Amino acid sequence: MEYICYNNNYYSQLSIHFSPKLSASVFFRIMEMVELPLSAEENTIIKFALAELVNNSVRALHERKSEKDVVVSFEMSDNFIKVGIHDFGGGFDVKKLPHSLEKTVENVNMHAEEFQRYREKHGFKRFGIGLVSAKMVFDAFRLAFIDSECREIPWKGEGSVSGTSIIAAKKTGKINKKEEAVSVMRRIRRQSIFARARINEIENAFLLDISENGAHLLVFEENGFKEGGPVKLEILVDEKKKKSLVCDAIIRWIDRGSEIIRIGSEFVKNESFPEKDLRSFLDTMENEPKLVPGLVYIEGM
């Protein structure tokens, strides 16, 4: 059986709950840690297509002033990978698109006058190519509108639906040489929470993993980090009370292999080390992970 790989663990299902407080560029960076059982080229193209669709969802949620997550799901089914994108951004009138969804992608001319007028109308903040690109990438593609209970309903005008549901599928062609038993054994962590964190007062950082000994973080900007160097970590543990874990740590390793900088740190167990609060936070992550104030929640099965 083929698997979806995320953060060196293998899953038959993976779901990403993505906050509209973040941009689609952050979603793409997260997707850089996901490998689908496809060729390297297909992986890259699909990630760009999904980032464009998530961007549409985030924009719709902003316009609706909603903070509900965009949910992106992956599921292996026989020799297909199924992808779903669901949002509660209020849907949209397909007749206002610069192309017909009934047309095959081969018959859509993205250089046509309709596309240019669409871009000009929206101040070049919308290009009208997200759905077209997705239909080009996937072997099967379906768009529907949903109510507040995620049930499919027809579009009957503004305010008639709660959101949008996209279901797509791609046939896998990559042979997974890993034994199934090994893959299952590597499914250690079923949840991953991108909690907001700060490292040396840099805001644009996320907590990827944490233990009693240290933390694994993602940083999207370089700041002269060095292995063996001291850092101060602040991890948000209670958004309402604005409570954070503040720990001194030492950088043990740095991975600058992509746009994302990954940092592995070891806590300094000094007098101010918040051992009790850390244990409480670890218990919450283990038993009630959705209570952790994360901007992205990833779950694998």
Backbone torsions as a table, in degrees:
resi	resn	phi	psi	omega
1	MET	NA	143.4	178.2
2	GLU	-89.7	154.1	-175.2
3	TYR	-131.6	160.8	171.8
4	ILE	-94.5	129.3	-178.2
5	CYS	-102.7	126.4	173.9
6	TYR	-135.1	122.2	176.2
7	ASN	53.4	42.1	177.0
8	ASN	68.7	16.9	171.1
9	ASN	-118.7	155.8	-173.4
10	TYR	-117.7	135.0	-175.1
11	TYR	-138.3	152.6	172.2
12	SER	-90.4	-19.9	175.4
13	GLN	-137.9	142.2	178.4
14	LEU	-145.5	131.7	178.1
15	SER	-127.1	140.1	-180.0
16	ILE	-119.7	117.6	175.8
17	HIS	-98.5	109.5	-168.3
18	PHE	-111.6	123.3	-178.0
19	SER	-74.8	136.9	175.9
20	PRO	-69.8	-2.8	174.6
21	LYS	-71.3	-16.3	-179.4
22	LEU	-101.9	164.5	179.5
23	SER	-96.3	163.6	179.0
24	ALA	-64.0	-25.2	178.1
25	SER	-65.7	-33.9	176.0
26	VAL	-68.1	-39.5	177.5
27	PHE	-59.5	-43.5	179.8
28	PHE	-61.9	-39.5	179.1
29	ARG	-65.4	-37.2	175.8
30	ILE	-65.1	-40.7	179.2
31	MET	-64.6	-20.0	175.8
32	GLU	-63.7	-19.7	177.7
33	MET	-92.2	1.6	179.0
34	VAL	-108.7	132.6	175.2
35	GLU	-121.5	121.2	177.4
36	LEU	-90.1	153.9	-178.9
37	PRO	-74.6	62.3	179.9
38	LEU	-135.5	175.2	177.7
39	SER	-68.3	163.3	-179.7
40	ALA	-59.8	-39.8	179.8
41	GLU	-65.6	-44.3	179.9
42	GLU	-65.6	-38.2	176.8
43	ASN	-57.8	-47.9	-177.8
44	THR	-64.0	-46.4	-178.1
45	ILE	-63.1	-42.6	-179.5
46	ILE	-66.3	-38.6	179.5
47	LYS	-63.2	-40.5	177.0
48	PHE	-65.4	-42.4	-179.3
49	ALA	-63.8	-42.4	179.4
50	LEU	-66.9	-38.4	178.4
51	ALA	-62.4	-36.7	178.3
52	GLU	-67.1	-40.6	178.6
53	LEU	-67.9	-41.0	177.3
54	VAL	-63.8	-37.4	176.7
55	ASN	-60.0	-41.4	176.5
56	ASN	-60.6	-43.0	-179.5
57	SER	-65.4	-44.1	-179.8
58	VAL	-62.4	-42.4	178.9
59	ARG	-62.4	-42.7	179.1
60	ALA	-62.8	-39.6	178.8
61	LEU	-67.2	-37.6	176.4
62	HIS	-62.9	-44.5	-179.2
63	GLU	-63.5	-31.7	-179.7
64	ARG	-88.2	-6.0	-177.3
65	LYS	56.7	43.7	179.3
66	SER	-109.8	142.5	177.9
67	GLU	-107.4	15.4	178.7
68	LYS	-69.7	142.4	-177.1
69	ASP	-67.0	151.2	163.7
70	VAL	-87.3	131.0	-179.3
71	VAL	-109.3	121.2	177.2
72	VAL	-114.3	122.1	-175.9
73	SER	-121.7	147.6	176.5
74	PHE	-126.7	140.3	179.4
75	GLU	-147.3	130.9	175.4
76	MET	-84.1	131.1	179.0
77	SER	-141.9	106.9	-174.7
78	ASP	55.0	-123.5	-179.5
79	ASN	-104.1	28.4	176.2
80	PHE	-123.8	149.5	168.3
81	ILE	-110.7	123.7	180.0
82	LYS	-97.5	138.0	-179.7
83	VAL	-125.7	133.5	176.8
84	GLY	-126.2	141.4	174.0
85	ILE	-129.2	122.9	-177.8
86	HIS	-128.7	133.4	175.4
87	ASP	-140.6	163.6	176.1
88	PHE	-115.6	50.7	-178.7
89	GLY	-92.3	10.4	174.5
90	GLY	90.6	-1.4	179.1
91	GLY	70.8	-171.4	-178.7
92	PHE	-161.3	161.5	-179.8
93	ASP	-86.0	110.2	-177.4
94	VAL	-63.1	-21.0	-179.8
95	LYS	-70.3	-15.9	179.7
96	LYS	-89.2	-2.9	176.8
97	LEU	-72.7	156.1	179.9
98	PRO	-79.6	8.3	-179.7
99	HIS	-151.0	162.6	178.2
100	SER	-92.8	132.2	177.7
101	LEU	-69.7	-14.7	179.5
102	GLU	-77.7	-20.8	-179.2
103	LYS	-75.0	148.0	170.8
104	THR	-74.8	153.8	-175.5
105	VAL	-61.1	-26.9	179.7
106	GLU	-65.1	-23.3	-177.9
107	ASN	-100.2	9.9	178.1
108	VAL	-101.9	122.8	178.8
109	ASN	-103.2	104.1	-176.7
110	MET	-73.8	-4.7	175.7
111	HIS	-99.5	5.9	-177.7
112	ALA	-68.9	160.9	-178.1
113	GLU	-61.1	-32.4	-179.8
114	GLU	-60.6	-40.1	179.3
115	PHE	-67.1	-40.5	179.7
116	GLN	-64.2	-43.2	178.6
117	ARG	-63.5	-39.0	179.2
118	TYR	-61.8	-44.6	-179.6
119	ARG	-65.1	-43.2	179.9
120	GLU	-64.5	-40.4	-179.6
121	LYS	-59.7	-37.0	-177.4
122	HIS	-100.9	21.2	174.9
123	GLY	61.5	30.6	-179.5
124	PHE	58.2	25.9	172.6
125	LYS	-95.4	-12.9	174.7
126	ARG	-130.4	142.3	-176.2
127	PHE	-119.2	-12.8	175.7
128	GLY	73.5	16.7	-175.3
129	ILE	-111.3	-2.3	-176.5
130	GLY	-60.0	-50.1	-179.1
131	LEU	-68.7	-38.3	178.5
132	VAL	-62.1	-46.1	-179.8
133	SER	-60.5	-42.4	-179.9
134	ALA	-64.1	-41.4	179.8
135	LYS	-65.8	-29.6	176.6
136	MET	-69.9	-36.4	-173.3
137	VAL	-79.1	-41.9	-172.9
138	PHE	-93.3	154.2	178.3
139	ASP	-79.3	-25.8	177.3
140	ALA	-140.0	142.3	-175.4
141	PHE	-150.8	133.7	-179.7
142	ARG	-145.1	132.2	177.6
143	LEU	-115.0	136.5	178.3
144	ALA	-144.0	164.8	176.4
145	PHE	-108.4	151.1	-173.4
146	ILE	-130.9	158.9	173.7
147	ASP	-94.0	-170.5	-176.5
148	SER	-66.9	-15.8	178.6
149	GLU	-101.9	13.2	180.0
150	CYS	68.7	19.0	175.9
151	ARG	-87.8	139.2	-178.6
152	GLU	-70.3	133.2	178.2
153	ILE	-140.8	157.9	-179.8
154	PRO	-78.7	153.8	174.2
155	TRP	-78.7	124.6	179.0
156	LYS	-127.0	24.4	179.3
157	GLY	116.4	169.4	-178.6
158	GLU	-54.2	129.2	178.9
159	GLY	88.0	-1.3	-177.3
160	SER	-85.4	-14.9	-180.0
161	VAL	-130.6	161.7	179.3
162	SER	-94.9	-29.1	-176.6
163	GLY	-170.9	-166.6	-174.6
164	THR	-124.4	142.5	176.2
165	SER	-127.1	127.4	176.7
166	ILE	-119.6	127.6	176.0
167	ILE	-120.9	128.3	-179.7
168	ALA	-137.8	161.4	-179.7
169	ALA	-144.9	147.7	179.3
170	LYS	-136.8	130.7	178.8
171	LYS	-74.0	132.8	-180.0
172	THR	-87.1	144.2	180.0
173	GLY	-130.4	-1.0	-177.9
174	LYS	-90.6	127.1	179.0
175	ILE	-81.2	125.7	178.9
176	ASN	-88.3	110.7	-175.6
177	LYS	-83.2	-8.6	-180.0
178	LYS	-73.8	138.9	176.4
179	GLU	-67.5	144.9	-177.8
180	GLU	-59.7	-40.4	-177.5
181	ALA	-61.8	-40.0	178.9
182	VAL	-64.4	-42.7	-179.5
183	SER	-60.2	-45.0	-178.9
184	VAL	-65.4	-39.1	179.6
185	MET	-62.2	-29.6	-176.7
186	ARG	-84.6	1.0	176.9
187	ARG	-83.8	68.4	-173.6
188	ILE	-80.7	-56.3	-178.7
189	ARG	-97.5	121.5	179.9
190	ARG	-92.3	-15.7	178.6
191	GLN	-125.0	148.4	174.2
192	SER	-141.3	125.6	-177.2
193	ILE	-118.3	120.2	176.3
194	PHE	-85.7	77.9	178.0
195	ALA	-75.4	145.0	178.4
196	ARG	-64.6	133.3	-179.6
197	ALA	-140.9	164.9	174.3
198	ARG	-129.3	140.4	175.8
199	ILE	-129.3	117.1	-173.1
200	ASN	52.4	41.0	176.6
201	GLU	69.9	10.8	173.3
202	ILE	-80.6	123.5	-175.3
203	GLU	-74.1	-36.7	-170.4
204	ASN	-82.2	63.9	179.9
205	ALA	-136.6	154.1	-179.1
206	PHE	-135.9	144.0	174.7
207	LEU	-82.9	124.0	177.9
208	LEU	-100.3	-37.7	-179.5
209	ASP	-156.8	154.0	-178.1
210	ILE	-152.9	146.1	176.1
211	SER	-139.3	-174.7	178.1
212	GLU	-69.2	-16.5	-174.9
213	ASN	-101.2	-24.3	-176.9
214	GLY	-178.2	-174.0	-176.7
215	ALA	-136.6	149.4	176.4
216	HIS	-113.4	121.8	-174.3
217	LEU	-124.9	159.6	173.1
218	LEU	-114.3	134.8	178.2
219	VAL	-129.8	137.1	-176.1
220	PHE	-103.0	11.1	176.6
221	GLU	-147.3	144.6	-179.5
222	GLU	-78.2	142.2	179.1
223	ASN	-146.9	35.0	176.4
224	GLY	69.2	30.3	179.1
225	PHE	-65.6	141.5	179.8
226	LYS	-134.2	141.4	175.1
227	GLU	-62.4	133.9	-177.7
228	GLY	88.0	-6.0	-178.5
229	GLY	-83.5	149.9	179.0
230	PRO	-80.3	145.9	175.9
231	VAL	-141.7	159.1	174.1
232	LYS	-112.8	124.9	-179.0
233	LEU	-105.8	137.9	172.9
234	GLU	-127.6	117.4	-175.9
235	ILE	-117.2	121.5	-178.1
236	LEU	-70.9	123.0	-178.7
237	VAL	-116.2	-18.0	178.7
238	ASP	-147.4	104.3	-175.0
239	GLU	-68.0	-40.4	-178.1
240	LYS	-64.5	-42.9	-179.0
241	LYS	-88.4	-2.4	-178.4
242	LYS	53.9	43.9	-177.9
243	LYS	-98.9	135.4	-179.9
244	SER	-130.4	151.4	168.5
245	LEU	-84.5	128.2	178.4
246	VAL	-117.5	118.8	-175.0
247	CYS	-135.2	142.8	168.1
248	ASP	-84.4	142.6	-178.2
249	ALA	-149.1	166.3	176.0
250	ILE	-117.7	133.3	177.4
251	ILE	-74.0	122.1	179.9
252	ARG	-98.2	-30.0	176.4
253	TRP	-156.0	154.8	179.4
254	ILE	-135.0	133.1	176.3
255	ASP	-117.2	111.2	178.7
256	ARG	-108.4	35.5	-173.9
257	GLY	-74.8	-12.4	-179.4
258	SER	-147.1	-165.9	178.2
259	GLU	-64.1	-26.0	178.4
260	ILE	-87.4	132.2	173.5
261	ILE	-97.9	120.9	178.2
262	ARG	-101.1	136.0	-177.0
263	ILE	-128.8	128.5	173.4
264	GLY	-104.7	126.5	-175.9
265	SER	-126.4	156.0	176.1
266	GLU	-119.0	130.2	-178.3
267	PHE	-67.2	145.3	171.6
268	VAL	-94.6	113.7	-175.6
269	LYS	-84.6	71.9	179.1
270	ASN	-94.0	-172.2	-176.3
271	GLU	-63.8	-29.0	-177.4
272	SER	-91.6	3.7	-177.7
273	PHE	-64.9	125.5	-174.8
274	PRO	-85.0	67.0	-173.4
275	GLU	-59.6	-44.6	-178.4
276	LYS	-63.9	-45.6	180.0
277	ASP	-65.4	-35.9	178.6
278	LEU	-64.8	-44.1	179.5
279	ARG	-62.7	-39.0	177.7
280	SER	-63.4	-41.3	178.9
281	PHE	-65.2	-41.4	179.1
282	LEU	-64.3	-38.7	177.2
283	ASP	-62.8	-40.5	179.2
284	THR	-65.4	-43.5	178.8
285	MET	-61.0	-37.0	-176.7
286	GLU	-77.3	-42.1	-171.3
287	ASN	-101.3	-33.0	-179.4
288	GLU	-137.8	64.2	-171.5
289	PRO	-59.2	-27.6	-177.8
290	LYS	-73.7	-8.1	175.7
291	LEU	-83.9	-13.5	177.8
292	VAL	-72.5	131.0	-176.8
293	PRO	-74.2	69.5	179.6
294	GLY	-96.5	149.4	176.4
295	LEU	-87.0	-16.8	174.7
296	VAL	-138.4	133.4	178.2
297	TYR	-123.7	121.6	-177.0
298	ILE	-117.9	130.4	-179.0
299	GLU	-131.0	132.8	179.3
300	GLY	-121.1	150.6	178.2
301	MET	-134.3	NA	NA
